């Protein structure tokens, strides 16, 4: 049976034709060698059947990659790891803030800001070159849920209210020039159209093209702590509760690993995995 005739079921419940090219591309993005990519693709292809879920395909590829090199499997699970920042959106807000910090912004998280009409709690305020952006993060803890047009509509009205007060206030040292909406999933077409029309900056898993969240994370080596294949869920939750959201934060500061009572041998393995991951 040709792979093009195999229908798979996405997390949204939608049926699509299986694409070998997409599987290859996702594996190549981890930095896996061509021989490893071919081995995994061949094994996954041999186990396909009509109606297989994308989750089953992912689990099989992830297990095979983990057998080869754990840090490659960590890169491969990036999308799932972002969902694991939940169930609340707060760790995602901190994660977005850290990605911006490493991109040269000064950031503040969860600050109350006065608008012209009412006050607003802003997820992330980012400043660079005397310009300020306010960033609202829309986190989904379940796959298959996209941001529709209501989200940028609502956020644009908040942005305009804050901007009117901010830019008329003589005490502010920078101009408020941008409103952002960041999501860990995707935007619907009308949400993208509205965002472009009103001048909101939209950032999702794969938008803008080649500069979405996944590309920025890979490019900068800024992986969330939840990608680790060596830390337990309990350990990850402990780190998140201490505002440690980036793997990079553990390099050179093993205090939290010591606090968790992790053995020296295991700690060395964890830090080795993280160093391999964080090479931008």
N, C-alpha and C positions, 0 to 999 in steps of 0.2 A: 504493500500500500504506500502511495506517495505521501510524504509528510504534509504536502499542501492540501490533501483531502482530509486530514485529521482535524476535527473540530475540538477546540479546547474551551473550557469555561473560566472566564475571568472572575475576579473577586466581586465584581458588580453583578455577576450572573449572566453577563453578555457572552454569547458564543462567537468565537473568531477562529479563523484558520491558523493552525500552528505555523510559526515561522522559525526555521532553523537559523536564519540570519540574525534574528533578534536574540536568540539564545547565544549564538557565537559572540555577538557584539557585547552582551552583558558579561560574558566570561572574559573576553579580551580586555574589558575595562578594568578588571582586577589586576592586570599585569601578568596573568598566567601565560606560560609558554605555549606556543602553537601546538606542540605535541599533547599537552595536558588538555587544551581546549578541544582538540579533535577526539581524544579518548572520552571525555565527558559527553560531548555531543553525540558520539556514536552509541554510547550506552543509554543515554536518555531516549534517543530515537528508537532504539530497539524495544523500549518498554512503553512506548506510546500506545494509547487506545482511544477510541472515540469517546468524547465526553470527559477526558482527564482534566483535572483542574490545574490552573496555573500554579496553585500552591503545591500540588504533588510534584510538578515538574521542578519547581524551585527547590523543594526539599531534597529531591534526588541529586540535583546538580550541586547543591550546597554540601551534602554529605560526601560526595566524590571529591569536591575541591578541598574540603577540610582534611581528608585523608592525605592529600598532597602537601598542602601548607596551610596552617591555621589562619595566618594573616590574610591570605587570599580569600578564604571563606568569610573572614570578617568584612572585607571590602564588598564581597558579593551580597552580604546581608544588609547593606546600608539602608535600603528602603524600609525593610522590616524593622531595623534598629531605630529608625526615626519614630515609627509607630510605638515602639517600646518605651519611648520617653514619657508616654501617657501614664495614667488615663487623664490627668489634668493637663492643661496647656502650658503650665508654668515652666517646666524644664525645657520645653520647645522654645519659649520666649528667651530663656537664658542661652540656649544653644544658638539661636539666630543672632543674639547680641554678641556672642563670642566670635561667630563667623565674621561679623562686621568689625569687631575690634581688631582681629587679625588682618582685616582689609584696610586698616588705617583710620578707623573712626573712633572717636571718644563716645562711649555709650552710657546710658542710664536705663535701668529696668524698672517698670511698674511705677512711674512717677505720676502724681496728680498735677494736671496742668489746667490753667484757667482758659476758658474759651470766651468768646464775646457774650454768649448767652448762659452757658453752664460750665461746670468743671468736668474734666475727662481724665480717666486713668489710662495712660498710654503705655502700651506693652514695652516698646523700646524707643528711646530718643537717641539719635545718632548725629554727631557733629563732625564736620570735616571742612577745612578751608573757609571758615566763617559762614558756613551754610548748615542748616539743621534740617533733618528729616524726622518725621514721626512715623513709626512702623507698627502696624497692627498685625498680630500673628493669629492665623486661623488654623488651629490644630485639629486634625481628625484622628481618633484612635482606632478607627475601623477603615479597612481598605474599601475602595469602591465608592467613597463619598467625595464628590467634587464640590468646589465653591461655585455657587451660582451667582447671578448678577446682584442679588440682594446684598451680598457681602460688600463688594466695592461701593455700591450705592450708599449703604449705611456708613461705611468708613470715610467716604468722600465728604459726607455732610459733617462728620466730626472734625475732619481735617480742616475744612473751610471755617468752622467755628473757632478752632484753636488758632488758625493762621490769622484771622481777622484781629484777634486780640494780641497775639504775639508780635506781629509786624507793626502794630500801632503803639507798642509799649516801648518807651524810650530806654527802659532799663535792660532790655534784651540786647545781647552783644552780637547776635548773629540773626540772619534772616531765615525764616521758616520757608523753605523753597520746595519741599517734596513731601508727599504722602505716599506711603508704601502699604501694600497688602502682601503678606508672606504666608503661604500655605504649604503643608507637607504633602498635599495631594495635587490635584490639577484644577484649573479654572475652566468653566464652560465657555463656549464660544461667545455668548452674549456678555459674560463677565469680562472677557478679554477686550471685546469691542468697546464696552463702556469705559473700562480702564484707560484705553488708548484715547478715547474721545475727551475725557475730562483731565487727562494728564497724570493719573495715578501710576506709580511704578508697581507692576505686578511681578512677583517672584514665586514660582511654584517648583515642584519636583523637577520638571524638565522645561520650564519657560523662564526667561527668554531662551531661545534656541542656543545651545552650547554655552549658556551662562546661567542655567537653572541651579537649584540647590545641589543636585548630585554632581554637577560639573565643578561648582565652587569648592565643594567638600573634597573631591578627588584632587583638584588642582592645588589646594592649600594644605592638604593632609589634615583636615580638621574633622576627624571622625568622632561621633558621639560615643560615650563610654559604653553604650548599649551594643555596639558592634562586636565587642570582645567575645571570643568563643571560649575563653579560659576563665573569666570571672563568672560566678554564679549569679542568679537573679537577685538573691538577697544582698550580695555584695554590690551589685549595680545600683539597687535601690538605696543602699546606705550612702553610696557616693553621690547619687543624685540629690539625696536629702541634705547633703553638705555642699550643694551647688557645684559639685565637680561634674561637669557635663561633657568635657572634652577628654579624650584619651591623652592628648598632649599635656594636659595639666598634671598628669602623674609622673612625667619624665622630670627627673631632678627633684621631685618632691614625693617621696614614698611614705610620708607620714600616715596617709589614709590607709595604705596597704598594711603598714605596721599596726595601726589601730584595729584593723580587722583580724589581726593574728595570723596573717598568711605566712606560711613557712618561707625560708630563704630560697629554697629550690623552686618553689612554685612562683614566688615573687620574681625571680630571675626570668622564668618562662613568660610571665605576664608582661614584664617590661620589655623583653625582647620582641614579643608580638607587637606591642605598642610602638616601639621604635621603628619597626619595619613598616607599620601602617602609616606613621606620621611623616614619612619622607614625602615632601610635596612633589 
